[in-house]
Amino acid sequence: MASNLHRNGAQRGSAKFDRPLKPRPRASSPSPGSGFRRPNSAVRNDAVPGRVRVAVRLRPRNAEEEMADADFGDCVELQPELKRLKLRRNNWDSDTFEFDEVLTQSASQKRVYEVVAKPVVESVLDGYNGTVMAYGQTGTGKTFTLGQLGEGDTSSRGIMVRSMEDILTDLSPDTDSVTVSYLQLYMETLQDLLNPANDNIPIVEDPRTGDVSLPGATLVDIRDQQSFLELLRIGEANRVAANTKMNTESSRSHAMLTVHIKRSVVESEDIVSTSQNGDVSHLIKPSKPLVRKSKLVVVDLAGSERVHKSGVH
Ligand SMILES: Nc1ncnc2c1ncn2[C@@H]1O[C@H](COP(=O)(O)OP(=O)(O)OP(=O)(O)O)[C@@H](O)[C@H]1O
């Protein structure tokens, strides 16, 4: 899972508007022969600390895997306190990977949300753009982590539902607004999961600002959690239906939920004046309200082993 932040309107790659997230742990020096490695994104991120964070979550074994693996030792060893994952190749050799967060198979959905997504949601509410992406092979728990509705068991609510709860709690319904689009990318084609007839949405890039827009994608106003859950249900049903029609599986397409926030903010102006006798006085004058726009993007990526087969990159 990865999360990323940048301020609306800021250049990609610019550190200027970075939110000061908790500093990344520094990589230890590789010890000879230990096979110490770091994920690629962590290496890239050294240039701009805190911008991209990568967490790994281990899914608990299901009943079938418990049976099949009964006689074998576990080849994955998590070291959450060191934020490392050790992958055993054989009895004498292993590779070690370092992450920003390592979540064991007993980590709750609440903990995963708080560690991975909540800092991104808080930044989005502060006016930054943020993305949370789940990456992994089919069946590793991407949809469970992001999209679980938790209707029977509220403790299983995933990142999408928990994010919207926090967003709706923080915004003022009188002055602010939340709209949502839900799309699927398959074979370079964008399909609208909220309106299946809309199955070839163009991607338009403003040559001046570099802003990307998706004209024609359905945008739904969200007023309460119930309407958001209904929207997720519709999106999921359309995803299954679209994939059945195309004779594919959900794991071959990327699903992308975008939450657009418009927030009314009043910034005050500090007017400093100096009197004739040299006394300095400050007058805090509220300026007229501004509308601050930001967005949260939650991406359920195609199963990582399918990418070449599906042509989705
Ligand atoms: N942390 C977890 N705890 C309990 N069950 C889990 C967990 N993660 C995943 N599962 C279960 O494992 C199965 C596969 O998970 P899921 O469908 O989320 O995988 P996926 O990575 O999204 O797969 P695909 O790429 O095929 O869409 C589901 O039955 C899900 O309920």
The ligand as an SDF file (V2000), in Angstrom:
LIG
                    3D

 31 33  0  0  0  0  0  0  0  0999 V2000
   -6.8450   -8.8670    6.4940 N   0  0  0  0  0  0  0  0  0  0  0  0
   -7.7460   -9.7830    6.1430 C   0  0  0  0  0  0  0  0  0  0  0  0
   -8.4340  -10.4510    7.0970 N   0  0  0  0  0  0  0  0  0  0  0  0
   -9.3590  -11.3800    6.7700 C   0  0  0  0  0  0  0  0  0  0  0  0
   -9.6670  -11.7110    5.5000 N   0  0  0  0  0  0  0  0  0  0  0  0
   -9.0230  -11.0930    4.5210 C   0  0  0  0  0  0  0  0  0  0  0  0
   -8.0350  -10.0960    4.7790 C   0  0  0  0  0  0  0  0  0  0  0  0
   -7.5500   -9.6460    3.6060 N   0  0  0  0  0  0  0  0  0  0  0  0
   -8.2300  -10.3220    2.6600 C   0  0  0  0  0  0  0  0  0  0  0  0
   -9.0950  -11.1870    3.1950 N   0  0  0  0  0  0  0  0  0  0  0  0
   -9.9630  -12.1100    2.4450 C   0  0  0  0  0  0  0  0  0  0  0  0
   -9.1730  -12.6670    1.4020 O   0  0  0  0  0  0  0  0  0  0  0  0
   -9.9170  -12.7840    0.1920 C   0  0  0  0  0  0  0  0  0  0  0  0
   -9.2130  -12.0270   -0.9530 C   0  0  0  0  0  0  0  0  0  0  0  0
   -9.1790  -10.6480   -0.6300 O   0  0  0  0  0  0  0  0  0  0  0  0
   -9.4630   -9.5070   -1.6990 P   0  0  0  0  0  0  0  0  0  0  0  0
  -10.5970   -9.8460   -2.5860 O   0  0  0  0  0  0  0  0  0  0  0  0
   -9.5310   -8.2340   -0.9500 O   0  0  0  0  0  0  0  0  0  0  0  0
   -8.1140   -9.5930   -2.5480 O   0  0  0  0  0  0  0  0  0  0  0  0
   -7.6520   -8.6620   -3.7470 P   0  0  0  0  0  0  0  0  0  0  0  0
   -6.1850   -8.4520   -3.5420 O   0  0  0  0  0  0  0  0  0  0  0  0
   -8.4990   -7.4590   -3.8590 O   0  0  0  0  0  0  0  0  0  0  0  0
   -7.8830   -9.6050   -4.9920 O   0  0  0  0  0  0  0  0  0  0  0  0
   -8.1640   -9.2140   -6.5430 P   0  0  0  0  0  0  0  0  0  0  0  0
   -6.8780   -8.6080   -7.0700 O   0  0  0  0  0  0  0  0  0  0  0  0
   -8.4570  -10.5490   -7.1530 O   0  0  0  0  0  0  0  0  0  0  0  0
   -9.3430   -8.2830   -6.6180 O   0  0  0  0  0  0  0  0  0  0  0  0
  -11.2980  -12.2220    0.4890 C   0  0  0  0  0  0  0  0  0  0  0  0
  -12.1480  -13.3110    0.8090 O   0  0  0  0  0  0  0  0  0  0  0  0
  -11.0860  -11.3690    1.7170 C   0  0  0  0  0  0  0  0  0  0  0  0
  -12.2550  -11.2940    2.5120 O   0  0  0  0  0  0  0  0  0  0  0  0
  1  2  1  0
  2  3  1  0
  2  7  2  0
  3  4  2  0
  4  5  1  0
  5  6  2  0
  6  7  1  0
  6 10  1  0
  7  8  1  0
  8  9  2  0
  9 10  1  0
 10 11  1  0
 11 12  1  0
 11 30  1  0
 12 13  1  0
 13 14  1  0
 13 28  1  0
 14 15  1  0
 15 16  1  0
 16 17  2  0
 16 18  1  0
 16 19  1  0
 19 20  1  0
 20 21  2  0
 20 22  1  0
 20 23  1  0
 23 24  1  0
 24 25  2  0
 24 26  1  0
 24 27  1  0
 28 29  1  0
 28 30  1  0
 30 31  1  0
M  END
$$$$
